[in-house]
Amino acid sequence: MALRDGRFENPVSESFGRINPSIHVDRRLFKEDIRGSIAYAGALGKNKIISREEEALIVGGLSEIEKEIEEGGFPFSEEDEDIHMNVERRLFEKIGEAAYKLHTGRSRNEQIVLDEMLYLKKATSELDRSLKATVSAALGAAKGCVEVVVPSYTHLRRAQPASLAHLFLAYCHPLQRARERCSDYWKRLDRMPLGSGAVAGSALGIDRAYLADKLGFSGITENSIDAVSTRDFILEFVWICAEACTTLSRISEDLIILSSEEFGFLRLPDGFCTTSSLMPQKANPDALELVRGKSSRVTAALVSLFTLLKGLPYSYDRDLQEDKEPMFDAADTTLSVLGVVKGIFEGLKVNEERIKLAVEGSGDLIFATDVADWLVRRGIPFREAHRTVGKIVGFAVKEKKGLRELSVGEYRRFCGLFDESVYDLFDYRRSVDSHDVPGGTAFTRVREQIGTLEKALKRGEDLGAGSH
């Protein structure tokens, strides 16, 4: 029995038929769809809309269908349009007329929202676990190089000495914030939409609290029109994915640069590199380049969803059929690239000898800010100190000298406060340790950050751990 048989005399046109089905996409939601239908059968039985015998028949048939799909023996059909109608058709083939009672008082408008929410609860839990694992891997890399001093960079130019661990920890924090976003998002996702009907709510007194409990939701949606037409819960999930992938892309760019022959600070694990089809000496960072490239897919998914939704009237519109591909692609892509970055941090090697040569080869100009701070501590306003040290740097460059090679007399040409103690500044470890404020790169502060992140990773149970 086709849905349109009651209203229309003619079949779907050939051209419409090519774009009408969504089963090639939404078949991924079969577990969620069957889970929702089993719960709904229970609600119908509870209200005596179907008998307990019919409820048992429906639940048994749905369980068999789930097994068929899992084992690859389910006969999917484009004529049945979507996962909902495919399951209903197969249920009728198995149990007869009782199958058609399952949809009593229920609309596909609410059914698909429930399926998507159930899917996203699972996907968000997986995303949180994957983020946690990637943060843990980067944290492990940081713990091994707390006292490795590297030049830090702004504008991709050498700035000030810093702990290499401080850089790795800079990668951990935004990924940890992405976990916090998952946790905050969960509160809005955890609202059960079933019972909203097509637009106006159920007319059969369906027990929505019962359904929420059966399906592992902490509450229910509060407006039936909003419930069936909103997709902000998908937008928010994809936004979290896009933000995380943007961070992963930036991390990838750093690791590509720092592992290049010109830098040589890091060595990537062989398992995440490829060679050239022509040049056998190459060890190309293809895995990181793919992370960088695939992040654009997730950004595109977010943009496509915004574009899809921005002109739609309330309530349900068929345009919303197009929400699932960007949702699935964002989830799949983000989880896959997180696994890559995690694996790279677990196998990353630090070349301390090359880093030491680079630090020492930076020259004394990397200490220019330390010299300015030295003047500030002696009462010189910072802008004046900055200008004075800028003149000293210009003089040193012109004379082809390092800052430590200038005499006290030469320093005093620019400011009479200089004395022999200025030479104490030209020590890389001292410079790093001078940034001794919470969040700074001083070695003790870096260890504090590590401890804070370790506690954050251990705190609380995984998202969804308490769901049914």
Buried (B, 14 or more C-beta within 10 A) or exposed (E): EEEEEEEEEEEBEEEEEEEBBBBEBBBBBBBBBBBBBBBBBBBBBBBEBBEEEBBBBBBEBBEBBBEBBEEEEBEBEBBBBBBBBBBBBBBBEBBEEBBEBBBBBBBBBBBBBBBBBBBBBBBBBBBBBBBBBBBBBBBBBBBEBBBBBBBBBEEEEBBBBBBBBBBBBBBBBBBBBBBEBBEEBBEEBBBBBBBBBBBEBBEBEBBBEBBBBBBBBEEBBEEBBBBBBBBEBBBBBBBBBBBBBBBBBBBBBBBBBBBEEEBBBBBBBEEBBEEEEEEEEEBBBBBBBBBBEBBBBBBBBBEBBEEBBEEBEEBBBEEBBBBBBBBBBBBBBBBEBBBBBBBBBBBBEBBBEBBBEBBEEBBBBBBBBBBBBBBBEEEBEEEEBBBBBEEBBEBBEEEEBBBBEBEEEBBEEBBEBBEEEBEEBBBBEEBBBBBEEEEBBBBEBBBBBBEBBBEBBEEEEEBBEEBE
